[in-house]
Amino acid sequence: MSNPKIDKAKGQVKEAVGKATGDKQLETEGKAEQASATVREKVGEITADVTEAVGNAVEGVVNVATNMKDKVTGKA
């Protein structure tokens, strides 16, 4: 998958060229590329946040399980 920042820049160029030349289709393609790139950036951010949250939750469960095991076995 290509870099969203590069795709956003390409979209901006297409939009600008489309506006300058009066090519509505090119202008619209540029806007669509920018929107798509923005969505992919946000999905990447959300994925990272979810991954971190899941990792933290797993770590918390492991800590609780270890504490319970230690209490049951008398190590606490």
LUMVOPA-476925 format. One record per atom (N, C-alpha, C): residue in one letter; x, y, z. Coordinates in steps of 0.1 Angstrom, whole numbers, padded with zeros to 4 digits, always signed. Atoms other than C-alpha are relative to their C-alpha. Layout:
REM residues N
AXYZ
...
This chain:
REM residues 76
M+0008-0012+0000
M+0000+0000+0000
M+0009+0012+0000
S-0008-0012+0001
S+0013+0034-0008
S-0001+0009+0012
N-0001-0009-0011
N+0022+0062+0016
N-0012+0010-0001
P+0011-0010+0000
P-0009+0083+0025
P+0004+0014-0002
K-0004-0014+0001
K+0011+0115+0028
K+0004+0003-0015
I-0004-0002+0014
I+0025+0110-0008
I-0013+0001-0008
D+0012+0000+0008
D-0010+0102-0021
D-0008+0013+0002
K+0007-0013-0002
K-0024+0133-0004
K+0006+0011-0008
A-0007-0010+0008
A+0003+0154-0020
A-0003-0001-0015
K+0003+0003+0014
K-0004+0138-0054
K-0015+0005-0003
G+0014-0004+0002
G-0041+0145-0049
G-0001+0016+0000
Q+0000-0015+0000
Q-0034+0182-0041
Q+0005+0005-0014
V-0005-0004+0013
V-0014+0185-0073
V-0010-0002-0011
K+0010+0002+0010
K-0041+0169-0094
K-0012+0010+0001
E+0010-0009-0002
E-0067+0191-0078
E+0004+0014-0006
A-0004-0013+0005
A-0047+0222-0085
A+0001+0001-0015
V-0001+0000+0015
V-0039+0213-0121
V-0014-0001-0006
G+0014+0001+0005
G-0076+0204-0126
G-0007+0014+0001
K+0005-0013-0001
K-0086+0238-0113
K+0006+0010-0010
A-0007-0009+0009
A-0060+0256-0134
A-0004-0002-0014
T+0003+0003+0014
T-0070+0239-0166
T-0015-0001-0002
G+0014+0001+0001
G-0107+0237-0159
G-0005-0014-0002
D+0003+0014+0001
D-0106+0199-0159
D-0007-0005+0013
K+0007+0003-0012
K-0133+0191-0134
K+0002-0015+0004
Q-0002+0014-0003
Q-0127+0153-0136
Q+0014-0001+0007
L-0013+0000-0007
L-0090+0158-0127
L-0001+0006+0014
E+0001-0007-0013
E-0099+0182-0099
E-0007-0010+0010
T+0007+0010-0009
T-0124+0156-0085
T+0008-0012+0003
E-0009+0011-0003
E-0099+0128-0088
E+0010+0004+0011
G-0009-0005-0010
G-0075+0149-0068
G-0006+0001+0014
K+0007-0001-0012
K-0100+0156-0041
K-0003-0014+0006
A+0003+0013-0005
A-0109+0119-0039
A+0013-0007+0005
E-0013+0005-0005
E-0072+0109-0036
E+0003+0005+0014
Q-0003-0006-0013
Q-0068+0133-0007
Q-0009-0006+0011
A+0009+0006-0009
A-0099+0120+0010
A+0004-0014+0004
S-0004+0014-0002
S-0088+0084+0006
S+0013-0001+0008
A-0013+0000-0007
A-0053+0092+0019
A-0003+0004+0015
T+0004-0005-0014
T-0069+0110+0050
T-0006-0012+0007
V+0006+0012-0006
V-0090+0079+0057
V+0010-0010+0004
R-0010+0010-0003
R-0060+0056+0055
R+0009+0004+0011
E-0008-0005-0011
E-0040+0078+0078
E-0008-0002+0013
K+0008+0002-0012
K-0069+0077+0104
K-0001-0014+0003
V+0000+0014-0002
V-0072+0040+0100
V+0013-0005+0007
G-0013+0004-0006
G-0035+0036+0107
G+0001+0005+0015
E-0001-0005-0013
E-0038+0058+0138
E-0009-0008+0010
I+0009+0008-0008
I-0068+0039+0151
I+0005-0014+0002
T-0006+0014-0002
T-0051+0005+0145
T+0011+0001+0010
A-0011-0001-0010
A-0021+0017+0165
A-0006+0001+0014
D+0006-0002-0013
D-0043+0029+0193
D-0007-0013+0005
V+0007+0012-0004
V-0063-0004+0194
V+0011-0010+0004
T-0011+0010-0003
T-0031-0025+0193
T+0006+0003+0014
E-0006-0004-0013
E-0017-0005+0223
E-0010-0004+0011
A+0010+0003-0010
A-0050-0009+0242
A-0001-0015+0003
V+0001+0014-0002
V-0052-0046+0236
V+0013-0005+0008
G-0013+0004-0007
G-0015-0050+0247
G-0001+0004+0015
N+0002-0004-0014
N-0023-0030+0279
N-0009-0009+0007
A+0010+0009-0007
A-0053-0052+0286
A+0006-0013+0003
V-0006+0013-0002
V-0034-0084+0281
V+0010+0001+0011
E-0010-0002-0011
E-0006-0071+0304
E-0008+0000+0013
G+0007-0001-0012
G-0032-0063+0330
G-0006-0013+0004
V+0005+0013-0003
V-0048-0097+0328
V+0011-0009+0005
V-0012+0008-0004
V-0014-0114+0331
V+0004+0004+0014
N-0004-0004-0014
N-0006-0093+0362
N-0010-0005+0010
V+0011+0005-0009
V-0040-0102+0378
V+0002-0015+0002
A-0002+0015-0001
A-0035-0139+0370
A+0012-0004+0008
T-0012+0003-0007
T+0000-0139+0384
T-0002+0003+0015
N+0003-0003-0014
N-0012-0122+0416
N-0009-0010+0006
M+0009+0010-0005
M-0040-0146+0420
M+0007-0014+0003
K-0008+0013-0001
K-0016-0176+0414
K+0009+0001+0013
D-0009-0002-0012
D+0008-0162+0440
D-0007-0001+0013
K+0008+0000-0012
K-0019-0158+0466
K-0005-0015+0002
V+0005+0014-0002
V-0032-0194+0460
V+0012-0009+0004
T-0012+0009-0003
T+0003-0209+0461
T+0007+0005+0012
G-0007-0005-0012
G+0013-0187+0491
G+0012+0007-0002
K-0012-0007+0003
K+0040-0168+0473
K-0002+0015+0002
A+0002-0015-0002
A+0024-0134+0480
A+0001+0004+0014
